[in-house]
Amino acid sequence: MPAPKVRTKWRPTLALIVFAVLLTVMMLPILIVIWFRTAEASSSGMAPTEIGALVVVLLLTLAVAYVLTRTITGPIDALIARADEIARGGKAAIRPLESHGTREIAVLSQSFLDLAGKLVDRTEYVRSFAAHVSHELKSPLTAIRGAAELLRDDDGEQQMTKAQRLHFLDNIVADAVRLDALLQRLRELAQAETPLTEGQISVADIISLLRGQFPALRISGAGDTGLSVALPQEAAGIVFTNLAENALQHGATLLELTVSASARTAVILVRDDGSGISEANCERVFQPFFSTRREQGGTGMGLGIVRAMLSSHGGTIRLLQTAGAGAEFEITLPALSARG
């Protein structure tokens, strides 16, 4: 959607308004002197004291004009120029102004730099994400196309055996399943990037939901499981389903949710007894498209979706160090209340 355009019409500049106001102020003592001299019907010239007073007023007005230009119009013009520079040059132009003038302009400048930094980071993220998605979609599509062409070109002289034909068909089905899984992850990521409507769910309901979806896992809760967190049911399903799927895919048989809370924050520890995460991969588990199960159809998007979904609802997730087998994640969310 293109940005709305400001209606084009003549508008005075801030500098013009400032100088007009100052000139008006400066004219007041001149008008007062003229008034009194006219009232006195004096034809004599202006007294030296009157001339001196007007010179002082003129100098003071120019001094005030300089201060206003230095502290207001100058920094605003510089901020406008910096905005144009950032629009053309990206991150290299995101740097503080040489002079901010007033506290309010300094705060405005910092807010502008923060916003510009986020927009540039977002642009780089979208560019990188698009490249990864293109790569992930290309591999199964290429495999499907190759298998389909081999089946199409099967002729009477060198006919495929039934086993060969089934092998290619199985490859097509497997790649189609992988594409479907990738598209499902992309839909979940879109939901995570666009926060759902506000809602809440108790940890006990999350545990009940997981038990229904993952009968192969023994899912238990500890602590204040009656606590409600600021997470809609659909978002909670996406977050904890991804964690449970990861645990199951890494050989876990047990998933435990331990709940603790402070006045405003709930902490949920999600621990499984699977094969765990190697130390070399601990720093990479939240990277988009990083997967240790790519051969088994893993998309590498699950934990990235979990983090994005939690972030959009004021939460965080981090991987904790574990002494034994398994993996443990710490989730923080705004707490609401315990059920009565």
Contacts in CASP RR format, 6 or more apart in sequence:
PFRMAT RR
TARGET T0000
AUTHOR 0000-0000-0000
METHOD contacts of the structure
MODEL  1
MPAPKVRTKWRPTLALIVFAVLLTVMMLPILIVIWFRTAEASSSGMAPTE
IGALVVVLLLTLAVAYVLTRTITGPIDALIARADEIARGGKAAIRPLESH
GTREIAVLSQSFLDLAGKLVDRTEYVRSFAAHVSHELKSPLTAIRGAAEL
LRDDDGEQQMTKAQRLHFLDNIVADAVRLDALLQRLRELAQAETPLTEGQ
ISVADIISLLRGQFPALRISGAGDTGLSVALPQEAAGIVFTNLAENALQH
GATLLELTVSASARTAVILVRDDGSGISEANCERVFQPFFSTRREQGGTG
MGLGIVRAMLSSHGGTIRLLQTAGAGAEFEITLPALSARG
12 20 0 8 1.000
13 73 0 8 1.000
14 72 0 8 1.000
14 73 0 8 1.000
14 76 0 8 1.000
15 69 0 8 1.000
15 73 0 8 1.000
18 65 0 8 1.000
18 68 0 8 1.000
18 69 0 8 1.000
18 72 0 8 1.000
18 73 0 8 1.000
19 65 0 8 1.000
22 61 0 8 1.000
22 64 0 8 1.000
22 65 0 8 1.000
22 68 0 8 1.000
23 61 0 8 1.000
25 61 0 8 1.000
26 57 0 8 1.000
26 58 0 8 1.000
26 61 0 8 1.000
29 53 0 8 1.000
29 54 0 8 1.000
29 57 0 8 1.000
30 54 0 8 1.000
30 57 0 8 1.000
33 46 0 8 1.000
33 50 0 8 1.000
33 53 0 8 1.000
33 54 0 8 1.000
37 46 0 8 1.000
70 99 0 8 1.000
70 101 0 8 1.000
71 101 0 8 1.000
71 102 0 8 1.000
71 105 0 8 1.000
72 101 0 8 1.000
72 102 0 8 1.000
72 105 0 8 1.000
74 99 0 8 1.000
75 97 0 8 1.000
75 99 0 8 1.000
75 100 0 8 1.000
75 101 0 8 1.000
75 102 0 8 1.000
75 105 0 8 1.000
75 109 0 8 1.000
76 105 0 8 1.000
78 97 0 8 1.000
78 98 0 8 1.000
78 99 0 8 1.000
79 97 0 8 1.000
79 105 0 8 1.000
79 108 0 8 1.000
79 109 0 8 1.000
79 112 0 8 1.000
82 93 0 8 1.000
82 97 0 8 1.000
82 112 0 8 1.000
83 112 0 8 1.000
83 116 0 8 1.000
85 93 0 8 1.000
86 93 0 8 1.000
86 94 0 8 1.000
86 116 0 8 1.000
86 120 0 8 1.000
90 120 0 8 1.000
91 117 0 8 1.000
91 120 0 8 1.000
94 113 0 8 1.000
94 116 0 8 1.000
94 117 0 8 1.000
94 120 0 8 1.000
95 113 0 8 1.000
96 109 0 8 1.000
96 113 0 8 1.000
97 109 0 8 1.000
100 106 0 8 1.000
100 109 0 8 1.000
128 288 0 8 1.000
129 288 0 8 1.000
132 288 0 8 1.000
132 289 0 8 1.000
133 182 0 8 1.000
133 186 0 8 1.000
135 289 0 8 1.000
136 182 0 8 1.000
136 289 0 8 1.000
136 299 0 8 1.000
137 179 0 8 1.000
137 182 0 8 1.000
140 175 0 8 1.000
140 176 0 8 1.000
140 178 0 8 1.000
140 179 0 8 1.000
141 175 0 8 1.000
141 179 0 8 1.000
143 171 0 8 1.000
143 172 0 8 1.000
143 175 0 8 1.000
144 171 0 8 1.000
144 172 0 8 1.000
144 175 0 8 1.000
144 176 0 8 1.000
147 168 0 8 1.000
147 169 0 8 1.000
147 171 0 8 1.000
147 172 0 8 1.000
148 172 0 8 1.000
150 160 0 8 1.000
150 168 0 8 1.000
151 160 0 8 1.000
151 165 0 8 1.000
151 168 0 8 1.000
151 169 0 8 1.000
154 160 0 8 1.000
154 165 0 8 1.000
160 168 0 8 1.000
177 297 0 8 1.000
178 297 0 8 1.000
178 298 0 8 1.000
178 299 0 8 1.000
181 297 0 8 1.000
181 298 0 8 1.000
181 299 0 8 1.000
182 299 0 8 1.000
182 301 0 8 1.000
185 299 0 8 1.000
185 300 0 8 1.000
185 301 0 8 1.000
185 302 0 8 1.000
185 305 0 8 1.000
186 301 0 8 1.000
188 238 0 8 1.000
188 242 0 8 1.000
188 301 0 8 1.000
188 302 0 8 1.000
188 305 0 8 1.000
188 309 0 8 1.000
189 301 0 8 1.000
189 304 0 8 1.000
189 305 0 8 1.000
189 308 0 8 1.000
191 234 0 8 1.000
191 235 0 8 1.000
191 238 0 8 1.000
191 309 0 8 1.000
192 235 0 8 1.000
192 238 0 8 1.000
192 305 0 8 1.000
192 308 0 8 1.000
192 309 0 8 1.000
192 311 0 8 1.000
192 312 0 8 1.000
193 308 0 8 1.000
193 312 0 8 1.000
194 312 0 8 1.000
195 312 0 8 1.000
195 313 0 8 1.000
196 232 0 8 1.000
196 234 0 8 1.000
196 235 0 8 1.000
196 313 0 8 1.000
197 232 0 8 1.000
198 230 0 8 1.000
198 232 0 8 1.000
199 230 0 8 1.000
199 231 0 8 1.000
199 232 0 8 1.000
199 233 0 8 1.000
200 228 0 8 1.000
200 229 0 8 1.000
200 230 0 8 1.000
200 231 0 8 1.000
200 232 0 8 1.000
200 336 0 8 1.000
201 228 0 8 1.000
201 229 0 8 1.000
201 231 0 8 1.000
201 232 0 8 1.000
201 233 0 8 1.000
201 236 0 8 1.000
202 225 0 8 1.000
202 226 0 8 1.000
202 227 0 8 1.000
202 228 0 8 1.000
202 229 0 8 1.000
202 339 0 8 1.000
203 221 0 8 1.000
203 224 0 8 1.000
203 225 0 8 1.000
203 226 0 8 1.000
203 227 0 8 1.000
203 228 0 8 1.000
203 229 0 8 1.000
203 257 0 8 1.000
203 259 0 8 1.000
203 266 0 8 1.000
203 268 0 8 1.000
204 225 0 8 1.000
204 226 0 8 1.000
204 339 0 8 1.000
205 233 0 8 1.000
206 236 0 8 1.000
206 237 0 8 1.000
206 240 0 8 1.000
206 257 0 8 1.000
207 219 0 8 1.000
207 220 0 8 1.000
207 221 0 8 1.000
207 225 0 8 1.000
207 257 0 8 1.000
209 233 0 8 1.000
209 236 0 8 1.000
209 237 0 8 1.000
209 240 0 8 1.000
210 217 0 8 1.000
210 219 0 8 1.000
210 240 0 8 1.000
210 241 0 8 1.000
210 244 0 8 1.000
210 255 0 8 1.000
211 219 0 8 1.000
213 241 0 8 1.000
213 244 0 8 1.000
214 244 0 8 1.000
214 245 0 8 1.000
214 248 0 8 1.000
214 255 0 8 1.000
216 248 0 8 1.000
216 253 0 8 1.000
217 244 0 8 1.000
217 247 0 8 1.000
217 248 0 8 1.000
217 252 0 8 1.000
217 253 0 8 1.000
217 254 0 8 1.000
217 255 0 8 1.000
218 253 0 8 1.000
218 254 0 8 1.000
218 255 0 8 1.000
219 244 0 8 1.000
219 254 0 8 1.000
219 255 0 8 1.000
219 256 0 8 1.000
219 257 0 8 1.000
220 254 0 8 1.000
220 255 0 8 1.000
220 256 0 8 1.000
220 257 0 8 1.000
221 256 0 8 1.000
221 257 0 8 1.000
221 258 0 8 1.000
221 259 0 8 1.000
222 256 0 8 1.000
222 257 0 8 1.000
222 258 0 8 1.000
222 259 0 8 1.000
223 258 0 8 1.000
223 259 0 8 1.000
223 260 0 8 1.000
224 259 0 8 1.000
224 260 0 8 1.000
224 261 0 8 1.000
224 338 0 8 1.000
225 257 0 8 1.000
225 259 0 8 1.000
226 259 0 8 1.000
226 338 0 8 1.000
226 339 0 8 1.000
227 259 0 8 1.000
227 261 0 8 1.000
227 266 0 8 1.000
227 335 0 8 1.000
227 336 0 8 1.000
227 337 0 8 1.000
227 338 0 8 1.000
228 335 0 8 1.000
228 336 0 8 1.000
228 337 0 8 1.000
228 338 0 8 1.000
228 339 0 8 1.000
229 236 0 8 1.000
229 266 0 8 1.000
229 268 0 8 1.000
229 333 0 8 1.000
229 334 0 8 1.000
229 335 0 8 1.000
229 336 0 8 1.000
230 313 0 8 1.000
230 314 0 8 1.000
230 333 0 8 1.000
230 334 0 8 1.000
230 335 0 8 1.000
230 336 0 8 1.000
231 239 0 8 1.000
231 310 0 8 1.000
231 313 0 8 1.000
231 333 0 8 1.000
232 313 0 8 1.000
235 309 0 8 1.000
235 313 0 8 1.000
238 305 0 8 1.000
238 306 0 8 1.000
238 309 0 8 1.000
239 306 0 8 1.000
239 309 0 8 1.000
239 310 0 8 1.000
239 331 0 8 1.000
240 270 0 8 1.000
242 302 0 8 1.000
242 303 0 8 1.000
242 305 0 8 1.000
242 306 0 8 1.000
243 255 0 8 1.000
243 270 0 8 1.000
243 306 0 8 1.000
243 329 0 8 1.000
244 255 0 8 1.000
246 302 0 8 1.000
246 303 0 8 1.000
246 327 0 8 1.000
247 255 0 8 1.000
247 272 0 8 1.000
247 274 0 8 1.000
247 327 0 8 1.000
249 293 0 8 1.000
249 296 0 8 1.000
249 298 0 8 1.000
250 272 0 8 1.000
250 274 0 8 1.000
250 275 0 8 1.000
250 276 0 8 1.000
250 326 0 8 1.000
250 327 0 8 1.000
251 274 0 8 1.000
251 275 0 8 1.000
252 272 0 8 1.000
252 273 0 8 1.000
252 274 0 8 1.000
252 326 0 8 1.000
253 273 0 8 1.000
253 274 0 8 1.000
254 272 0 8 1.000
254 273 0 8 1.000
255 270 0 8 1.000
255 271 0 8 1.000
255 272 0 8 1.000
256 269 0 8 1.000
256 270 0 8 1.000
256 271 0 8 1.000
256 272 0 8 1.000
257 268 0 8 1.000
257 269 0 8 1.000
257 270 0 8 1.000
258 268 0 8 1.000
258 269 0 8 1.000
258 271 0 8 1.000
259 266 0 8 1.000
259 267 0 8 1.000
259 268 0 8 1.000
259 269 0 8 1.000
260 266 0 8 1.000
260 267 0 8 1.000
261 267 0 8 1.000
261 335 0 8 1.000
262 335 0 8 1.000
263 335 0 8 1.000
264 334 0 8 1.000
264 335 0 8 1.000
265 332 0 8 1.000
265 333 0 8 1.000
265 334 0 8 1.000
265 335 0 8 1.000
266 332 0 8 1.000
266 333 0 8 1.000
266 334 0 8 1.000
266 335 0 8 1.000
267 330 0 8 1.000
267 331 0 8 1.000
267 332 0 8 1.000
268 330 0 8 1.000
268 331 0 8 1.000
268 332 0 8 1.000
268 333 0 8 1.000
269 320 0 8 1.000
269 328 0 8 1.000
269 329 0 8 1.000
269 330 0 8 1.000
269 331 0 8 1.000
270 328 0 8 1.000
270 329 0 8 1.000
270 331 0 8 1.000
271 322 0 8 1.000
271 326 0 8 1.000
271 327 0 8 1.000
271 328 0 8 1.000
271 329 0 8 1.000
272 326 0 8 1.000
272 327 0 8 1.000
272 328 0 8 1.000
273 325 0 8 1.000
273 326 0 8 1.000
274 325 0 8 1.000
274 326 0 8 1.000
274 327 0 8 1.000
275 325 0 8 1.000
275 326 0 8 1.000
276 322 0 8 1.000
276 325 0 8 1.000
276 326 0 8 1.000
276 327 0 8 1.000
277 285 0 8 1.000
277 319 0 8 1.000
277 326 0 8 1.000
277 327 0 8 1.000
281 290 0 8 1.000
281 292 0 8 1.000
282 319 0 8 1.000
284 290 0 8 1.000
285 303 0 8 1.000
285 319 0 8 1.000
286 303 0 8 1.000
286 304 0 8 1.000
286 307 0 8 1.000
286 319 0 8 1.000
287 304 0 8 1.000
288 300 0 8 1.000
288 301 0 8 1.000
288 304 0 8 1.000
289 299 0 8 1.000
289 300 0 8 1.000
289 301 0 8 1.000
290 300 0 8 1.000
291 297 0 8 1.000
291 298 0 8 1.000
291 299 0 8 1.000
291 300 0 8 1.000
294 300 0 8 1.000
303 317 0 8 1.000
306 317 0 8 1.000
307 316 0 8 1.000
307 317 0 8 1.000
310 316 0 8 1.000
310 317 0 8 1.000
310 331 0 8 1.000
310 333 0 8 1.000
313 333 0 8 1.000
313 334 0 8 1.000
314 333 0 8 1.000
314 334 0 8 1.000
315 331 0 8 1.000
315 332 0 8 1.000
315 333 0 8 1.000
315 334 0 8 1.000
316 331 0 8 1.000
316 332 0 8 1.000
317 329 0 8 1.000
317 330 0 8 1.000
317 331 0 8 1.000
317 332 0 8 1.000
318 329 0 8 1.000
318 330 0 8 1.000
319 327 0 8 1.000
319 328 0 8 1.000
319 329 0 8 1.000
319 330 0 8 1.000
320 328 0 8 1.000
320 329 0 8 1.000
320 330 0 8 1.000
322 328 0 8 1.000
END
